[in-house]
Amino acid sequence: MESTDRQPNRFRDLVETYRSYLIALAVLLVFAFTTFAIYDLTTEVSYDDVIEALGHTRWSSIGLAIFFTALSFAALVGYDMNALAYIGRSLPPVPVAMTAFSAYAVGNTAGFGALSGGAIRFRAYSRLGLSPDDIGRVIAFVTLAFGSGLLAVTAFASLVTAPRIAAIVHINQGWVRAVAVLIIAVLFALVVLGKNGRTIAIGRLNIRLPDTRTSSQQFLVTVLDIAASSSVLYVLLPQTEIGWPSFLAIYATAVGIGVLSHVPAGLGVFETVIIAALGSTVSVDEVLGSLVLYRVIYHVLPLLIATLVVIGLEIRQLAHHPVASTLRKLEFRLAPPLLATFAMIAGAMLIFSSVTPTPDSDLDLLSSYLPLPLVEGAHFLSSIFGLVLFVAARGIGQRLDGAWWTGLVCAAFALVFAFVRAVALFEAVFLIILLAGLALSAKQFNRRSSMFGQVLTPSWMTAMLVIVAAAVTVLLFVYREVQYTHELWWQFEFAEEAPRGLRAALGLTIFAGMLSLFSLLRPAAFRSPPSTTGDLEAAIRIAMSQDNADANLVRMGDKRLMFSESGHAFIMYGIQGRSWIALFDPVGAREETADLVWRFIEEARARGGRAVFYQISPDLLSHCADAGLRAFKLGELAIVDLTRFDLKGSRLASLRQAVNKGAREGLEFSVIDQPEVMASIEDLKAVSDAWLAEHNTREKTFSLGSFRDDYVSSQAVAVLRKENRIVAFATLSVTDTKQEGTVDLMRFAPEAPRGSMDFLFAKIMEYLRDAGYAQFNLGMAPLSGMAAREAAPVWDRIGGIVFEHGERFYNFRGLKAFKSKFHPIWKPRYLAVAGGVSPAIVMMDATLLISGGLRGVVGK
């Protein structure tokens, strides 16, 4: 019976542990299926036919496609404008347009849609003054608006063109209309329910729907976006019997399936749907040619423009122009992800060019000036450089200096080889732009790294393997008429291009396999050794030299420490299960924060763990977003301005009454300085033990201090005495800067008069104020500030429910009410977790870490 009970847990743990790899495997299977499908659909098509179809495309069609691409991206900017209007925030239109354009250029091209585009929005909008909560709402609005809009456009188009769609997919047109009507009815009901911004309740969750005006505006924006983007492909197609309305429905369906497949950029999936739908009315070779041009114009061209704009900002240095000055605030946030995506495309371009034939005219020219071995070597090495450049794109996005050097060297060699293996002018221009972007942005790649120390995440391995598999598929398509023999591998002639492509594909496959195995065979979860006494002393010195009083928790010695390269900053963290949980922001020199965050995340990944940042400030969220972490609000920190703290005014009359009452009952406040604490340690311990027994609880750890002689005696202690006997105490935490003071352990004996805590805190604040401290940290109120937010994420809505109705488990409201007596300033605190990880699982690990294991959670 015991093994049966444990089996479901083992299965769930197994799925959770390998979930990212299971998703990657599913994506690869979907891609394999669509690859076989598209290969089968193009049985009668040759590569030469596709090239000929490309050559027959009229320049007027290309011009129209560029026009519709511009129109589509203008509509995409409207998503962000509507989202900002929905949350009631106003930002300068030019930076918003730049941010939205870059987010869609990267998201459409690199794939990982909401993640890559959302990260760019977070980086940029945080620089423009939006709070993390507002940015999250913008991202949620944009994502949901696109999904619902795509459904609506597809449904309306299908309703009008049901006979044509039914004939294409071979089902009854009645079913097509029925499904379309159902979708329209559901969406219409949501619009009606959302009239005047109505809030609907689903169980205990409250969701505010967009008002009718917002819904109407967003629907028009979505219609314009999808109509324009579908027109890009439609004008590139040859004359067809399928009208534009029918094609709009087919296009929207193909986009939706491509998004749902999670294949990067929907590569292969989108093409399969389009070819399957149009193959009977248009020659497949012409459709393939149009799809290639569509990818270049709608995906690559916007990315090229966005990259050139950032390069232009670097070159012109227009910091004194108001508009340019605002745009340059975004430059730091936009350049690395744009260059990373550009490097991905450049790498993919080199990979695909290595398996496709070189024009005969170029080969004739090369044969007149260059020896065959040089051309063969350049062709083979270009494919490898392309794969390395594709992989280095991840590090470029993370601002690693090693990735920057790798990208620079690979692009430089590939530029030379572009002329040696073929007179590839387009590739050369593309690589020159990449080199210029990397060179001009060199100052941003200041994070030291080792390329051999990096491991690929499952999503990046999937993207790499999809590109390599696509290249092999293209090779088989291009040379499908060539009879395979073993002798092909050893044929070295200018005119023999199939063997050259085979060797390049083999090199790609071997190299990609080695990279994947290197990442898959990384070390399993490994607990780093506890910090030494020397490490602890160094951390305490750093903690005392900065402003965050909570950093004194390092004195507990129960946390592991990771120092910056210079040793002037550190992260304190604990490990529970696979979660590496960093407590608070990095402590120490601010200029070393970014590098410490990256190092911690990479160390956790390299050891088979998942990085978590617990109780962090909004200042750290941009660094977490750069690394692909998602933020969830934990609660609010209460800060009292001691420079304005005075019990004499009416504002704190209730506290003044509590202090007067305590004085009448014989309470006496004093502070035991740090050198004298050990003399009173037994009296303090007696109060602590009585408090633990009274509350039937155990000592906590990690984010809270526990009563240990060395910890309690490491700083001053504030005490309350009655009749010369200590009845309550609080350990004081301060730093040398006198910017902030706080307390950690707060214990009182059962015989302490009621209201002793109010008395003690008020006296501590007066004491610190008179000592010259600027503010007092009252600590965090968990889940506070999450209950009544409009359009809140699911995590916030659940947190709000727990805050309102969770008194049975924890006194959330009571804690907030106590802190509110002091009229503090409330500052948000967050939990940041690696993408794809459930915050609930991470919170359970944090709870276990704080409570000292499962026994501490369920036991006393």
LINUR-V171300 format. One record per pair of residues at least 24 apart in sequence whose ideal C-beta (glycine too) atoms are under 8 Angstrom apart, sorted by the first residue. I is the first residue (numbers start at 0). GAP is how many residues later the second one is. If there is no record, write none. Layout:
# LINUR-V171300
I GAP
I GAP
This chain:
# LINUR-V171300
15 825
16 561
18 817
19 437
19 438
19 439
19 816
20 437
22 239
22 435
22 813
23 434
23 435
23 437
23 438
25 236
26 234
26 235
26 236
26 435
26 439
27 434
27 437
27 438
27 441
29 231
29 232
29 233
29 239
30 230
30 232
30 236
30 237
30 238
30 435
30 438
31 437
33 227
33 229
33 234
33 235
33 237
33 238
34 233
34 434
34 435
34 438
36 235
36 239
37 230
37 233
37 234
37 237
37 435
38 434
38 437
38 438
40 231
40 234
40 235
40 238
40 243
41 233
41 242
41 243
41 246
41 435
43 240
44 238
44 239
44 240
44 243
44 432
45 239
45 434
45 435
46 309
46 310
46 430
46 431
46 432
48 234
48 236
49 235
49 238
49 239
49 242
50 238
51 233
52 185
52 230
52 232
52 233
52 235
52 236
52 237
53 235
53 238
53 239
55 230
56 179
56 232
56 233
56 236
60 174
60 175
61 174
61 231
61 235
63 167
63 171
64 166
64 167
64 168
64 170
64 171
64 228
64 229
64 232
64 233
65 231
65 235
67 160
67 161
67 163
67 164
67 167
68 159
68 160
68 163
68 228
68 229
68 232
68 233
70 153
70 157
71 152
71 153
71 156
71 157
71 160
71 226
72 28
72 31
72 32
72 229
74 146
74 147
74 149
74 150
74 153
75 24
75 25
75 28
75 149
76 24
77 139
77 143
77 146
77 147
78 62
78 63
78 66
78 67
78 139
78 142
78 146
79 41
79 58
79 62
81 59
81 63
81 132
81 135
81 136
81 139
82 54
82 55
82 58
82 59
82 62
83 54
84 129
85 51
85 55
85 124
85 128
85 705
86 47
86 50
86 51
86 54
86 704
88 41
88 45
90 34
90 37
90 38
90 39
91 36
91 234
93 229
93 232
93 233
94 29
94 33
94 231
94 232
94 234
94 235
95 32
97 26
97 211
97 229
97 232
97 236
98 25
98 26
98 29
98 231
98 235
100 201
100 205
101 204
101 232
101 235
101 236
103 198
104 197
104 198
104 200
104 201
104 233
104 236
105 197
105 200
105 231
105 232
105 235
107 157
107 190
107 191
107 194
108 156
108 190
108 191
108 193
108 194
108 232
108 235
108 236
109 154
109 155
109 230
109 231
109 234
110 152
110 153
110 154
110 155
110 156
110 352
111 152
111 347
111 351
112 146
113 25
113 29
114 513
114 720
115 221
115 225
116 25
117 25
118 218
118 506
118 507
118 509
119 213
119 214
119 217
121 499
121 500
121 503
122 210
122 211
122 214
122 499
122 502
122 503
123 206
123 209
123 210
125 207
125 495
125 496
125 499
126 202
126 203
126 205
126 206
126 495
127 198
127 201
127 202
130 487
130 697
131 486
131 489
131 499
131 501
131 696
131 698
132 500
132 656
132 663
132 695
135 495
135 657
136 654
136 655
136 656
139 651
139 653
140 650
144 73
144 76
144 77
145 76
147 39
147 42
147 74
148 69
148 70
148 72
148 73
148 74
148 76
148 77
149 72
149 76
149 102
149 105
149 106
150 32
150 36
150 105
151 31
151 32
151 35
151 67
151 70
152 69
152 70
152 73
152 74
152 95
152 99
153 26
153 29
153 95
153 98
153 99
153 102
154 24
154 25
154 26
154 28
154 29
154 32
155 24
155 28
156 88
156 89
156 91
156 92
156 95
157 91
158 25
159 85
160 82
160 84
160 85
160 88
163 78
163 79
163 82
164 81
164 84
164 85
167 82
167 109
167 112
168 108
189 25
190 24
190 25
198 591
203 597
203 601
204 589
204 592
204 593
204 596
205 591
206 584
206 590
207 582
207 583
225 25
225 26
225 29
228 26
228 69
231 62
231 65
231 66
232 41
232 57
232 58
232 61
232 65
235 54
235 57
235 58
235 61
236 41
236 45
236 49
236 50
236 53
237 44
237 45
237 48
237 52
239 38
239 41
239 42
240 40
241 36
241 39
241 40
249 24
249 27
249 28
262 203
263 198
263 199
263 202
264 34
266 199
266 203
267 198
267 202
267 205
299 45
302 35
302 38
302 39
302 42
303 38
303 126
303 129
305 28
305 32
306 31
306 32
306 35
306 126
306 130
307 125
309 24
309 25
309 28
309 127
309 131
310 122
310 125
310 126
310 129
313 126
313 127
314 125
331 112
332 289
334 102
334 106
334 109
335 60
335 61
335 62
335 63
335 105
335 108
335 109
335 290
336 60
337 99
338 57
338 58
338 68
338 95
338 98
338 99
338 102
339 53
339 54
339 56
339 57
340 52
340 56
341 91
341 92
341 95
342 46
342 47
342 49
342 50
342 53
342 64
342 68
342 91
343 46
343 49
343 119
344 85
345 40
345 43
345 65
345 68
345 84
345 85
345 88
346 39
346 40
346 41
346 42
346 43
346 44
346 45
346 46
346 120
347 38
347 42
347 119
348 37
348 78
348 81
349 32
349 33
349 35
349 36
349 39
349 64
349 77
350 32
350 35
350 36
350 39
350 116
350 117
350 120
350 157
351 118
351 119
351 122
352 29
352 33
352 69
352 71
352 74
353 25
353 26
353 28
353 29
353 32
353 117
353 147
353 150
353 151
353 154
354 28
354 116
354 117
354 119
354 120
354 123
354 146
354 149
354 150
355 118
355 119
355 122
355 145
356 121
356 140
356 144
357 63
357 64
357 139
358 63
361 60
361 61
361 62
362 59
362 131
362 132
364 58
365 54
365 55
365 56
365 57
365 128
366 127
369 50
371 120
371 121
371 122
372 119
373 46
374 45
374 46
374 119
375 116
375 124
377 38
377 39
377 42
377 43
378 38
378 42
378 121
378 125
379 120
379 123
379 124
379 127
380 32
380 36
381 32
381 35
381 36
381 39
381 122
382 121
382 122
382 124
382 125
383 123
383 124
383 127
384 25
384 28
384 29
384 32
385 24
385 28
386 77
386 81
386 121
386 124
386 125
386 128
387 123
388 25
389 73
389 74
389 77
390 65
390 69
390 73
390 124
391 59
393 60
393 62
393 63
393 66
394 54
394 56
394 59
395 42
395 49
397 49
397 200
397 228
397 229
398 45
398 46
398 47
398 48
398 195
398 199
398 227
399 45
399 47
399 48
399 49
399 51
399 54
400 44
400 45
400 46
400 47
400 48
401 46
401 47
401 48
401 49
401 52
402 42
402 46
402 48
403 34
403 38
403 41
405 45
406 27
406 31
407 27
407 30
407 31
410 24
410 27
445 149
446 147
446 148
446 151
447 117
447 147
452 149
452 153
453 148
454 63
454 64
454 67
454 150
454 151
455 59
455 60
455 63
456 62
456 148
460 54
460 55
460 58
460 59
463 48
463 51
463 52
464 47
464 51
467 40
467 41
467 44
470 34
470 37
471 33
471 36
471 37
474 26
474 27
474 30
521 84
521 86
522 83
522 84
522 85
523 83
523 84
524 53
524 82
524 83
524 84
525 81
525 82
526 48
527 32
527 47
527 75
527 79
528 31
529 30
530 26
530 28
530 29
530 30
534 26
534 28
535 25
537 25
537 29
537 32
538 24
538 31
538 33
538 48
541 26
541 27
541 28
541 45
541 46
542 44
542 192
543 191
543 192
544 43
544 190
544 191
544 192
545 41
545 42
545 189
545 191
546 188
546 190
546 192
546 193
547 36
547 37
547 39
547 187
547 192
548 184
548 185
548 186
548 191
548 192
548 193
548 228
549 34
549 183
549 192
549 227
550 33
550 36
550 184
551 162
551 163
551 181
551 182
551 183
551 192
552 30
552 150
552 151
552 152
552 180
552 191
553 33
554 156
554 159
554 160
555 145
555 149
555 150
555 152
555 155
556 153
556 154
557 143
557 144
558 24
558 143
561 34
561 37
561 38
561 41
563 24
563 25
563 28
563 31
563 32
563 35
564 27
564 30
565 26
567 24
568 24
568 27
569 26
570 25
570 26
570 29
572 27
573 128
573 275
574 34
575 269
575 270
575 272
575 273
576 268
576 271
577 30
577 31
577 32
577 267
578 30
578 31
578 33
578 262
578 263
578 266
578 267
578 270
579 24
579 27
579 29
579 30
579 31
579 32
580 31
580 32
580 33
580 121
580 261
580 264
580 265
580 268
581 29
581 30
581 31
581 32
581 34
582 31
582 32
582 119
582 120
583 30
583 31
583 32
584 31
584 32
584 34
584 35
585 34
592 27
592 30
593 29
593 32
596 26
596 27
596 30
597 25
597 28
597 29
600 26
600 28
600 233
603 230
604 229
609 223
609 224
609 227
609 232
610 222
610 223
611 219
611 220
611 221
611 222
611 230
611 233
611 234
612 217
612 218
612 219
612 220
613 89
613 217
613 232
614 88
614 165
614 214
614 215
614 216
615 213
615 214
615 215
615 216
616 210
616 211
616 212
616 213
617 209
617 210
617 212
619 210
619 212
620 209
620 211
623 208
627 206
627 207
628 203
628 204
628 205
628 206
629 202
629 203
629 204
629 205
629 209
630 199
630 200
630 201
631 161
631 163
631 164
631 198
631 199
631 200
631 201
631 207
632 152
632 153
632 162
632 163
632 166
632 195
632 196
632 197
632 198
633 146
633 148
633 149
633 195
633 196
633 197
634 145
634 146
634 147
634 148
634 149
634 150
634 151
634 193
634 194
635 144
635 145
635 148
635 149
635 190
635 191
635 192
635 193
636 140
636 141
636 142
636 143
636 144
636 189
636 190
636 191
636 192
637 139
637 140
637 141
637 142
637 143
637 181
637 182
637 184
637 186
637 187
637 188
638 136
638 137
638 138
638 139
638 185
638 186
638 187
638 188
639 125
639 135
639 136
639 138
639 182
639 183
639 184
639 185
640 133
640 134
640 184
641 99
641 123
641 126
641 127
641 131
641 132
641 133
641 134
642 126
642 131
644 120
644 121
644 124
644 131
644 177
646 115
646 119
650 172
651 110
651 169
651 170
651 171
653 167
654 103
654 107
654 166
654 167
657 97
657 100
657 101
657 104
658 99
658 100
658 103
658 104
660 92
660 94
660 98
661 58
661 91
661 93
661 94
661 96
661 97
664 57
664 88
665 56
665 57
666 53
666 54
666 55
666 60
666 86
666 89
666 92
667 52
667 53
667 54
668 49
668 50
668 51
668 90
668 91
668 94
668 98
669 48
669 49
669 51
670 45
670 46
670 47
670 48
670 61
670 96
671 44
671 45
671 46
671 47
672 43
673 39
673 40
673 41
673 42
676 35
676 36
676 39
676 40
677 31
677 35
679 37
679 39
679 46
680 28
680 31
680 32
682 42
682 43
683 28
683 33
683 35
683 42
683 45
683 63
684 24
685 40
685 63
686 39
686 40
686 41
686 42
686 60
686 61
686 62
687 57
687 59
689 57
689 59
689 60
690 56
690 57
690 58
693 56
695 164
696 163
697 153
697 154
697 158
697 161
697 162
698 153
699 150
699 151
699 152
699 156
700 148
700 149
700 150
700 151
701 144
701 147
701 148
702 143
702 147
703 40
703 146
704 26
704 39
704 40
705 39
706 38
706 40
711 33
717 25
717 42
717 45
717 46
717 49
719 28
719 32
719 36
719 39
719 40
721 29
721 30
721 31
726 24
726 25
726 26
726 29
727 24
727 28
727 29
727 32
729 30
729 31
729 34
731 32
731 36
733 34
733 39
737 33
737 34
737 35
737 36
738 34
738 35
738 36
739 33
739 34
739 35
739 36
739 37
740 27
740 32
740 34
740 35
740 36
741 34
741 35
741 36
741 37
756 61
757 63
760 61
764 57
775 46
777 41
777 44
777 46
778 40
779 49
780 31
780 34
780 35
780 38
780 45
781 28
781 30
781 33
782 29
783 28
783 32
783 42
784 41
784 43
794 44
